[in-house]
Amino acid sequence: MEKIKKIHVRKSQGFKIIVFTVIVLSAVQVWMLYSNYKDIIIKIPEDLFSYPKPVPVAELIVNLPYVPPETGEAAEEEAAAVTSTTDKPDLENTVETIVAESVDTQETAVETAEAFVLSEVQKKIVLRLMELLDEDIEYGYTVYPDTGYPSENIWISTDVISMVLKDAGYDLMELIYEDMLNHKEDYPLDIKNRNEPIKYIDFRDVFFQEKFFKRNALELELEYNLDNKDIQWQPGDIVYFQFDPDNPYQDLGGFISSRTSDRGVPLVIMISKDLGKVSEIDKLLEYTVVGHFRYPNPYEEE
């Protein structure tokens, strides 16, 4: 019995020790938590749901003013005033405002684009060029002894120049033939193995055509300045591009268009074997320009 009592006492004491240890450890944990506790307060930013740019209340209401949220009685009164005036927007006045602004913008664009005034000849040239873009003209060379000018819709690059100028009142066939007769020294006919010009052929020759404009047109710069967008490059100007420095008969001619590329570089209206038809292309900065003329010469017109 004594042994049993001793064992029972030992077990009871061991249990008390375990309970006491648990209580002590719990107390230590509570103390550590309390001593290290910090009052952390999370605040939502006031501008969490605000947008940095003013946004209209409704996309379908044109020119509806947006009032950013403010505090104070003045802000409330202002917001109420805006709400009262925009509940029923005056669409008539709004449309008039938009139209007026649009007209002002267009006038400004026109003033910017027309830093120079086109002459009547330039206008005729540009209008005819726009028509050519819609006509069924194919690239090809055929001799026309009777007319000189193409009687069919089969043209080369010089035909675009001569036909457009003819429609503007300038007969290159006659003009070049007369100039070649009077200034043979400037037209080396020996390259054709002859001494006399041929009226219905020579005016379509790119080499002779360039010579004529060098003598009779206003000769302008050959390089387009992208930074300055030089006024020397005007709609209706004649340009010649070089593709083989050793063969001037590989040159191709065309006109400066009244339209420009996205970069503001004038487009070119011309025809070539590769293009196949009269086209408006963005090649002024890509091709090598060997001739840039304005005809008739505005400084020599009567």
Buried (B, 14 or more C-beta within 10 A) or exposed (E): EEEEEEEEEEEEEEEEEEEEEEEEEEEEEEEEEEEEEEEEEEEEEEEEEEEEEEEEEEEEEEEBEEBEEEEEEEEEEEBEEBEEEBEEBEEEEBEEEEEEEEEEEEEEEEEEEEEEEBBEBBBBBBBBBBEBEEEEBEBBEEEBEEEBBBEEEBBBBBBBBBBBBBBBEBBBBEBBBEBBEEEEEEBEBEEBEEEEBBBBBBBBBBBBBBBBBEEBBBBBEEEBEEEEBBEBBBBBBBBBBBEEEEEBEEBBBBBBBBEBBEEEBBBBBBBBEEBEBBBBBBBBEEBEBBBBBBBBEEEEEE
